[in-house]
Amino acid sequence: MAGLIWILLSACLLGCTSQVSLSGQKNVTAESGRNVTLTCRARKNIQTVEWRRADLGDEYVFLYRDGRKTLVHQHPSFKDRVDLKDKQMKDGDVSLILNNVTINDTGTYECRVVKKGTIGLKLISIIHLHVDPPGSVGLIVGVVVAAAAAALVVAAVAGFVIYRNQKKAKEVRLKPLVIKQSPAAVPTSQCCQ
């Protein structure tokens, strides 16, 4: 009996999880002021494309239905800033271009589609977008380059000091030992034996 329940529960879990076939969850980072593409690909024969962000409530980011954009319940911050990458949705490309991103665009975006002849939106892709403040990417690159340059200068100075010390040590080893004594100071008995 327990085995039968286990099999039924496993089948239900597999069936339930296969209902949402995501093309993947992705993390995307963009710099404020730039344009970013949120990728989403579905199968052909798409009737409706909806991009949402959960924190926006009933308003959506972008909605394309029956061959045109729908602006009625679009969140005001996305008006005139979003569009499909490929308006013909060739090969199922329903990626969204978000222009002039700001830190307020940071959030989790969901791409859903309705295929012709079906009912209900199907979740295709989830994208976590993080927008860095302006100049922060350049600042990070600048700090990394400066640190690398400083390390290179330190290595060059250390190499020069080591080279100079080794050269001096070699010169001291190669220099012959010369003892100068006057012949009068050496007793004859020790000199000629």
Number of C-alpha atoms within 10 A of each C-alpha: 5 7 8 9 10 11 11 12 12 12 12 12 11 11 11 10 10 10 10 12 11 17 14 11 14 14 12 15 12 21 20 22 16 13 16 20 16 24 19 23 19 24 14 13 14 23 15 20 25 21 22 21 22 13 11 12 9 11 17 22 26 25 23 20 14 11 12 10 16 13 17 9 12 18 17 12 11 17 12 10 15 19 21 21 17 14 15 12 18 13 12 15 19 30 22 23 17 21 17 14 21 18 16 10 18 17 16 17 22 21 27 23 26 19 17 12 8 10 9 10 14 19 19 20 24 23 19 16 19 20 20 17 14 15 12 12 13 11 11 11 12 12 11 12 12 12 12 12 12 12 12 12 12 12 12 12 12 12 11 12 12 11 12 12 11 12 11 10 11 11 11 11 9 8 8 8 8 6 6 6 8 7 9 7 7 10 9 10 7 7 8 6 5
